[in-house]
Amino acid sequence: MSVMVVTGASSGVGRAVALRFAQEGYTVCALARSVDKLERLAKEGDGNIFPYPTDVADSGQVERTFAEILEEHGRIDVLINNAGITTPGRDIVDFATVDQVIDTNLKGTIYCTFAALPTMRENGGGRIINIASVAGAYIHYKGNNGVYAASKHGVVAFSESIGRMVRKDGILVTVLCPGGIDTPLWDGREYPYDRSVMIRPEEVADLIAYILQQPERILFKNVIFVPVVEEW
Protein backbone atom coordinates (compact mmCIF):
# COMPACT_ATOMS: atom_id res chain seq x y z
CA MET A 1 0.00 0.00 0.00
CA SER A 2 1.39 3.42 -0.99
CA VAL A 3 1.96 5.97 1.74
CA MET A 4 1.12 9.61 1.04
CA VAL A 5 1.92 12.59 3.25
CA VAL A 6 -0.34 15.63 2.85
CA THR A 7 0.40 18.92 4.61
CA GLY A 8 -2.27 21.50 5.29
CA ALA A 9 -4.73 18.60 5.32
CA SER A 10 -7.35 20.03 7.65
CA SER A 11 -9.19 22.10 5.01
CA GLY A 12 -9.34 23.15 1.37
CA VAL A 13 -7.10 21.37 -1.12
CA GLY A 14 -5.30 19.30 1.50
CA ARG A 15 -8.54 17.91 2.85
CA ALA A 16 -9.83 17.09 -0.63
CA VAL A 17 -6.57 15.33 -1.52
CA ALA A 18 -6.54 13.33 1.71
CA LEU A 19 -10.10 12.11 1.23
CA ARG A 20 -9.62 11.35 -2.47
CA PHE A 21 -6.56 9.17 -1.98
CA ALA A 22 -7.84 7.50 1.17
CA GLN A 23 -10.78 6.32 -0.93
CA GLU A 24 -8.29 4.97 -3.48
CA GLY A 25 -6.60 2.88 -0.81
CA TYR A 26 -3.58 5.01 0.01
CA THR A 27 -2.33 5.27 3.56
CA VAL A 28 -2.68 9.02 4.03
CA CYS A 29 -0.66 10.77 6.73
CA ALA A 30 -2.47 14.06 7.27
CA LEU A 31 -0.51 17.00 8.70
CA ALA A 32 -1.99 20.26 9.97
CA ARG A 33 -1.97 22.41 13.09
CA SER A 34 -5.60 21.81 14.07
CA VAL A 35 -5.96 18.64 16.14
CA ASP A 36 -9.77 18.73 16.09
CA LYS A 37 -10.02 19.12 12.31
CA LEU A 38 -7.50 16.35 11.72
CA GLU A 39 -9.40 13.99 14.00
CA ARG A 40 -12.66 14.73 12.16
CA LEU A 41 -10.90 14.16 8.84
CA ALA A 42 -9.52 10.82 10.03
CA LYS A 43 -13.04 9.65 10.88
CA GLU A 44 -14.07 10.27 7.26
CA GLY A 45 -11.12 8.36 5.83
CA ASP A 46 -12.36 4.77 6.16
CA GLY A 47 -9.39 3.92 8.36
CA ASN A 48 -6.85 5.13 5.80
CA ILE A 49 -6.20 8.64 7.15
CA PHE A 50 -3.80 9.03 10.08
CA PRO A 51 -3.64 12.44 11.81
CA TYR A 52 -0.29 14.03 12.67
CA PRO A 53 -0.73 17.46 14.30
CA THR A 54 2.24 19.45 13.00
CA ASP A 55 3.21 23.05 12.31
CA VAL A 56 5.35 22.74 9.18
CA ALA A 57 6.96 26.09 9.98
CA ASP A 58 8.67 24.40 12.94
CA SER A 59 11.61 22.31 11.71
CA GLY A 60 11.74 20.34 14.95
CA GLN A 61 8.10 19.33 14.68
CA VAL A 62 8.58 18.32 11.05
CA GLU A 63 11.58 16.17 11.93
CA ARG A 64 9.70 14.41 14.73
CA THR A 65 6.56 13.88 12.66
CA PHE A 66 8.37 12.34 9.70
CA ALA A 67 10.33 10.07 12.02
CA GLU A 68 7.04 8.95 13.54
CA ILE A 69 5.51 8.35 10.11
CA LEU A 70 8.46 6.21 9.07
CA GLU A 71 8.34 4.26 12.30
CA GLU A 72 4.62 3.56 11.93
CA HIS A 73 4.30 3.11 8.15
CA GLY A 74 7.82 2.28 6.98
CA ARG A 75 8.00 4.47 3.90
CA ILE A 76 6.79 7.60 2.09
CA ASP A 77 5.88 7.25 -1.57
CA VAL A 78 4.16 10.58 -2.24
CA LEU A 79 4.52 13.97 -0.56
CA ILE A 80 1.99 16.73 -1.19
CA ASN A 81 3.33 20.04 0.15
CA ASN A 82 0.11 22.00 0.39
CA ALA A 83 0.26 23.90 3.69
CA GLY A 84 0.04 27.62 3.10
CA ILE A 85 -1.13 30.91 4.53
CA THR A 86 -1.49 34.38 3.09
CA THR A 87 -1.54 38.01 4.21
CA PRO A 88 -4.66 40.19 4.26
CA GLY A 89 -3.92 41.25 0.67
CA ARG A 90 -1.68 44.24 1.08
CA ASP A 91 1.98 44.83 0.41
CA ILE A 92 2.87 46.45 3.71
CA VAL A 93 2.67 43.99 6.60
CA ASP A 94 4.36 43.67 9.98
CA PHE A 95 7.51 41.58 10.31
CA ALA A 96 5.74 38.88 12.31
CA THR A 97 3.38 38.29 9.37
CA VAL A 98 6.33 38.17 6.98
CA ASP A 99 7.91 35.46 9.13
CA GLN A 100 4.68 33.45 9.31
CA VAL A 101 4.12 33.48 5.55
CA ILE A 102 7.71 32.68 4.57
CA ASP A 103 8.13 30.10 7.33
CA THR A 104 4.93 28.23 6.42
CA ASN A 105 4.80 28.52 2.65
CA LEU A 106 8.46 28.29 1.71
CA LYS A 107 10.43 26.91 4.64
CA GLY A 108 7.68 24.41 5.46
CA THR A 109 7.88 23.06 1.92
CA ILE A 110 11.66 22.80 2.18
CA TYR A 111 11.58 21.13 5.61
CA CYS A 112 9.05 18.48 4.56
CA THR A 113 10.83 17.78 1.27
CA PHE A 114 14.17 17.24 2.96
CA ALA A 115 12.49 15.04 5.57
CA ALA A 116 10.96 12.80 2.87
CA LEU A 117 13.93 12.53 0.49
CA PRO A 118 16.04 9.95 2.41
CA THR A 119 13.29 7.32 2.50
CA MET A 120 12.36 7.98 -1.13
CA ARG A 121 15.99 7.52 -2.16
CA GLU A 122 16.18 4.33 -0.14
CA ASN A 123 13.04 3.01 -1.83
CA GLY A 124 14.25 3.89 -5.32
CA GLY A 125 11.88 6.74 -6.09
CA GLY A 126 8.86 8.79 -5.16
CA ARG A 127 6.69 11.73 -6.12
CA ILE A 128 6.69 15.21 -4.61
CA ILE A 129 4.00 17.70 -5.59
CA ASN A 130 4.37 21.24 -4.26
CA ILE A 131 1.38 23.56 -4.32
CA ALA A 132 2.62 27.04 -5.21
CA SER A 133 0.42 29.65 -6.88
CA VAL A 134 0.00 31.61 -10.07
CA ALA A 135 1.39 34.41 -7.90
CA GLY A 136 4.70 32.56 -7.95
CA ALA A 137 4.63 31.61 -11.62
CA TYR A 138 5.20 35.03 -13.19
CA ILE A 139 7.93 37.62 -12.73
CA HIS A 140 5.41 40.38 -13.47
CA TYR A 141 2.95 39.50 -10.72
CA LYS A 142 -0.25 41.54 -11.07
CA GLY A 143 -1.44 41.28 -7.48
CA ASN A 144 -0.76 43.42 -4.44
CA ASN A 145 0.38 40.71 -2.05
CA GLY A 146 4.14 40.84 -2.44
CA VAL A 147 5.12 38.75 0.58
CA TYR A 148 2.82 35.90 -0.43
CA ALA A 149 4.06 36.11 -4.03
CA ALA A 150 7.68 36.04 -2.84
CA SER A 151 7.02 32.90 -0.79
CA LYS A 152 5.43 31.16 -3.77
CA HIS A 153 8.20 32.29 -6.14
CA GLY A 154 10.51 30.58 -3.68
CA VAL A 155 8.48 27.36 -3.83
CA VAL A 156 8.70 27.38 -7.65
CA ALA A 157 12.47 28.00 -7.60
CA PHE A 158 13.06 25.36 -4.92
CA SER A 159 10.97 22.81 -6.83
CA GLU A 160 12.94 23.41 -10.02
CA SER A 161 16.30 23.17 -8.27
CA ILE A 162 15.63 20.16 -6.04
CA GLY A 163 13.78 18.44 -8.87
CA ARG A 164 16.88 18.51 -11.05
CA MET A 165 18.98 17.10 -8.21
CA VAL A 166 16.77 14.14 -7.32
CA ARG A 167 15.51 13.07 -10.74
CA LYS A 168 18.45 10.68 -11.03
CA ASP A 169 17.16 8.96 -7.88
CA GLY A 170 13.77 8.27 -9.46
CA ILE A 171 12.10 11.09 -7.51
CA LEU A 172 9.86 13.31 -9.63
CA VAL A 173 9.06 16.81 -8.40
CA THR A 174 6.07 18.75 -9.73
CA VAL A 175 4.99 22.26 -8.79
CA LEU A 176 1.38 23.32 -9.28
CA CYS A 177 0.62 27.01 -9.81
CA PRO A 178 -3.15 27.47 -9.52
CA GLY A 179 -5.16 30.64 -9.67
CA GLY A 180 -8.04 31.26 -7.30
CA ILE A 181 -9.24 28.14 -5.48
CA ASP A 182 -12.41 28.24 -3.41
CA THR A 183 -10.88 27.53 0.00
CA PRO A 184 -11.02 29.18 3.43
CA LEU A 185 -7.92 31.22 2.48
CA TRP A 186 -10.34 33.54 0.69
CA ASP A 187 -12.67 33.98 3.66
CA GLY A 188 -12.65 37.64 4.60
CA ARG A 189 -10.69 38.59 1.48
CA GLU A 190 -11.99 40.10 -1.71
CA TYR A 191 -12.05 38.01 -4.89
CA PRO A 192 -12.88 40.22 -7.91
CA TYR A 193 -15.37 37.69 -9.29
CA ASP A 194 -18.08 35.45 -7.90
CA ARG A 195 -16.45 32.57 -6.02
CA SER A 196 -18.52 30.09 -8.00
CA VAL A 197 -16.08 30.52 -10.92
CA MET A 198 -13.08 29.53 -8.83
CA ILE A 199 -11.23 26.23 -9.02
CA ARG A 200 -12.65 23.66 -6.62
CA PRO A 201 -10.37 21.75 -4.22
CA GLU A 202 -11.64 18.46 -5.62
CA GLU A 203 -10.50 19.53 -9.09
CA VAL A 204 -6.97 20.01 -7.79
CA ALA A 205 -7.16 16.53 -6.27
CA ASP A 206 -8.26 15.22 -9.68
CA LEU A 207 -5.22 16.85 -11.32
CA ILE A 208 -2.88 15.34 -8.74
CA ALA A 209 -4.44 11.92 -9.34
CA TYR A 210 -3.87 12.31 -13.09
CA ILE A 211 -0.22 13.26 -12.59
CA LEU A 212 0.39 10.30 -10.29
CA GLN A 213 -1.14 7.95 -12.83
CA GLN A 214 1.36 8.92 -15.53
CA PRO A 215 4.35 6.69 -16.32
CA GLU A 216 7.61 7.56 -14.61
CA ARG A 217 9.18 8.43 -17.96
CA ILE A 218 7.00 11.57 -18.04
CA LEU A 219 7.60 14.51 -15.71
CA PHE A 220 5.08 17.27 -15.16
CA LYS A 221 7.41 20.02 -13.96
CA ASN A 222 5.30 23.17 -13.65
CA VAL A 223 1.56 23.21 -14.20
CA ILE A 224 -0.23 26.58 -14.36
CA PHE A 225 -4.03 26.58 -14.28
CA VAL A 226 -6.43 29.42 -13.51
CA PRO A 227 -10.13 30.25 -13.65
CA VAL A 228 -10.80 31.56 -17.15
CA VAL A 229 -11.97 34.91 -15.76
CA GLU A 230 -8.57 35.67 -14.26
CA GLU A 231 -6.42 37.81 -16.54
CA TRP A 232 -2.99 36.17 -16.60
C-alpha positions as CSV (number, residue, x, y, z in Angstrom):
1,M,0.0,0.0,0.0
2,S,1.4,3.4,-1.0
3,V,2.0,6.0,1.7
4,M,1.1,9.6,1.0
5,V,1.9,12.6,3.3
6,V,-0.3,15.6,2.8
7,T,0.4,18.9,4.6
8,G,-2.3,21.5,5.3
9,A,-4.7,18.6,5.3
10,S,-7.3,20.0,7.6
11,S,-9.2,22.1,5.0
12,G,-9.3,23.1,1.4
13,V,-7.1,21.4,-1.1
14,G,-5.3,19.3,1.5
15,R,-8.5,17.9,2.9
16,A,-9.8,17.1,-0.6
17,V,-6.6,15.3,-1.5
18,A,-6.5,13.3,1.7
19,L,-10.1,12.1,1.2
20,R,-9.6,11.3,-2.5
21,F,-6.6,9.2,-2.0
22,A,-7.8,7.5,1.2
23,Q,-10.8,6.3,-0.9
24,E,-8.3,5.0,-3.5
25,G,-6.6,2.9,-0.8
26,Y,-3.6,5.0,0.0
27,T,-2.3,5.3,3.6
28,V,-2.7,9.0,4.0
29,C,-0.7,10.8,6.7
30,A,-2.5,14.1,7.3
31,L,-0.5,17.0,8.7
32,A,-2.0,20.3,10.0
33,R,-2.0,22.4,13.1
34,S,-5.6,21.8,14.1
35,V,-6.0,18.6,16.1
36,D,-9.8,18.7,16.1
37,K,-10.0,19.1,12.3
38,L,-7.5,16.3,11.7
39,E,-9.4,14.0,14.0
40,R,-12.7,14.7,12.2
41,L,-10.9,14.2,8.8
42,A,-9.5,10.8,10.0
43,K,-13.0,9.6,10.9
44,E,-14.1,10.3,7.3
45,G,-11.1,8.4,5.8
46,D,-12.4,4.8,6.2
47,G,-9.4,3.9,8.4
48,N,-6.9,5.1,5.8
49,I,-6.2,8.6,7.2
50,F,-3.8,9.0,10.1
51,P,-3.6,12.4,11.8
52,Y,-0.3,14.0,12.7
53,P,-0.7,17.5,14.3
54,T,2.2,19.5,13.0
55,D,3.2,23.0,12.3
56,V,5.4,22.7,9.2
57,A,7.0,26.1,10.0
58,D,8.7,24.4,12.9
59,S,11.6,22.3,11.7
60,G,11.7,20.3,15.0
61,Q,8.1,19.3,14.7
62,V,8.6,18.3,11.0
63,E,11.6,16.2,11.9
64,R,9.7,14.4,14.7
65,T,6.6,13.9,12.7
66,F,8.4,12.3,9.7
67,A,10.3,10.1,12.0
68,E,7.0,8.9,13.5
69,I,5.5,8.4,10.1
70,L,8.5,6.2,9.1
71,E,8.3,4.3,12.3
72,E,4.6,3.6,11.9
73,H,4.3,3.1,8.2
74,G,7.8,2.3,7.0
75,R,8.0,4.5,3.9
76,I,6.8,7.6,2.1
77,D,5.9,7.3,-1.6
78,V,4.2,10.6,-2.2
79,L,4.5,14.0,-0.6
80,I,2.0,16.7,-1.2
81,N,3.3,20.0,0.2
82,N,0.1,22.0,0.4
83,A,0.3,23.9,3.7
84,G,0.0,27.6,3.1
85,I,-1.1,30.9,4.5
86,T,-1.5,34.4,3.1
87,T,-1.5,38.0,4.2
88,P,-4.7,40.2,4.3
89,G,-3.9,41.2,0.7
90,R,-1.7,44.2,1.1
91,D,2.0,44.8,0.4
92,I,2.9,46.4,3.7
93,V,2.7,44.0,6.6
94,D,4.4,43.7,10.0
95,F,7.5,41.6,10.3
96,A,5.7,38.9,12.3
97,T,3.4,38.3,9.4
98,V,6.3,38.2,7.0
99,D,7.9,35.5,9.1
100,Q,4.7,33.4,9.3
101,V,4.1,33.5,5.6
102,I,7.7,32.7,4.6
103,D,8.1,30.1,7.3
104,T,4.9,28.2,6.4
105,N,4.8,28.5,2.6
106,L,8.5,28.3,1.7
107,K,10.4,26.9,4.6
108,G,7.7,24.4,5.5
109,T,7.9,23.1,1.9
110,I,11.7,22.8,2.2
111,Y,11.6,21.1,5.6
112,C,9.1,18.5,4.6
113,T,10.8,17.8,1.3
114,F,14.2,17.2,3.0
115,A,12.5,15.0,5.6
116,A,11.0,12.8,2.9
117,L,13.9,12.5,0.5
118,P,16.0,9.9,2.4
119,T,13.3,7.3,2.5
120,M,12.4,8.0,-1.1
121,R,16.0,7.5,-2.2
122,E,16.2,4.3,-0.1
123,N,13.0,3.0,-1.8
124,G,14.3,3.9,-5.3
125,G,11.9,6.7,-6.1
126,G,8.9,8.8,-5.2
127,R,6.7,11.7,-6.1
128,I,6.7,15.2,-4.6
129,I,4.0,17.7,-5.6
130,N,4.4,21.2,-4.3
131,I,1.4,23.6,-4.3
132,A,2.6,27.0,-5.2
133,S,0.4,29.7,-6.9
134,V,0.0,31.6,-10.1
135,A,1.4,34.4,-7.9
136,G,4.7,32.6,-8.0
137,A,4.6,31.6,-11.6
138,Y,5.2,35.0,-13.2
139,I,7.9,37.6,-12.7
140,H,5.4,40.4,-13.5
141,Y,2.9,39.5,-10.7
142,K,-0.3,41.5,-11.1
143,G,-1.4,41.3,-7.5
144,N,-0.8,43.4,-4.4
145,N,0.4,40.7,-2.0
146,G,4.1,40.8,-2.4
147,V,5.1,38.8,0.6
148,Y,2.8,35.9,-0.4
149,A,4.1,36.1,-4.0
150,A,7.7,36.0,-2.8
151,S,7.0,32.9,-0.8
152,K,5.4,31.2,-3.8
153,H,8.2,32.3,-6.1
154,G,10.5,30.6,-3.7
155,V,8.5,27.4,-3.8
156,V,8.7,27.4,-7.6
157,A,12.5,28.0,-7.6
158,F,13.1,25.4,-4.9
159,S,11.0,22.8,-6.8
160,E,12.9,23.4,-10.0
161,S,16.3,23.2,-8.3
162,I,15.6,20.2,-6.0
163,G,13.8,18.4,-8.9
164,R,16.9,18.5,-11.0
165,M,19.0,17.1,-8.2
166,V,16.8,14.1,-7.3
167,R,15.5,13.1,-10.7
168,K,18.5,10.7,-11.0
169,D,17.2,9.0,-7.9
170,G,13.8,8.3,-9.5
171,I,12.1,11.1,-7.5
172,L,9.9,13.3,-9.6
173,V,9.1,16.8,-8.4
174,T,6.1,18.8,-9.7
175,V,5.0,22.3,-8.8
176,L,1.4,23.3,-9.3
177,C,0.6,27.0,-9.8
178,P,-3.2,27.5,-9.5
179,G,-5.2,30.6,-9.7
180,G,-8.0,31.3,-7.3
181,I,-9.2,28.1,-5.5
182,D,-12.4,28.2,-3.4
183,T,-10.9,27.5,0.0
184,P,-11.0,29.2,3.4
185,L,-7.9,31.2,2.5
186,W,-10.3,33.5,0.7
187,D,-12.7,34.0,3.7
188,G,-12.7,37.6,4.6
189,R,-10.7,38.6,1.5
190,E,-12.0,40.1,-1.7
191,Y,-12.0,38.0,-4.9
192,P,-12.9,40.2,-7.9
193,Y,-15.4,37.7,-9.3
194,D,-18.1,35.5,-7.9
195,R,-16.5,32.6,-6.0
196,S,-18.5,30.1,-8.0
197,V,-16.1,30.5,-10.9
198,M,-13.1,29.5,-8.8
199,I,-11.2,26.2,-9.0
200,R,-12.7,23.7,-6.6
201,P,-10.4,21.8,-4.2
202,E,-11.6,18.5,-5.6
203,E,-10.5,19.5,-9.1
204,V,-7.0,20.0,-7.8
205,A,-7.2,16.5,-6.3
206,D,-8.3,15.2,-9.7
207,L,-5.2,16.8,-11.3
208,I,-2.9,15.3,-8.7
209,A,-4.4,11.9,-9.3
210,Y,-3.9,12.3,-13.1
211,I,-0.2,13.3,-12.6
212,L,0.4,10.3,-10.3
213,Q,-1.1,7.9,-12.8
214,Q,1.4,8.9,-15.5
215,P,4.4,6.7,-16.3
216,E,7.6,7.6,-14.6
217,R,9.2,8.4,-18.0
218,I,7.0,11.6,-18.0
219,L,7.6,14.5,-15.7
220,F,5.1,17.3,-15.2
221,K,7.4,20.0,-14.0
222,N,5.3,23.2,-13.6
223,V,1.6,23.2,-14.2
224,I,-0.2,26.6,-14.4
225,F,-4.0,26.6,-14.3
226,V,-6.4,29.4,-13.5
227,P,-10.1,30.2,-13.7
228,V,-10.8,31.6,-17.1
229,V,-12.0,34.9,-15.8
230,E,-8.6,35.7,-14.3
231,E,-6.4,37.8,-16.5
232,W,-3.0,36.2,-16.6
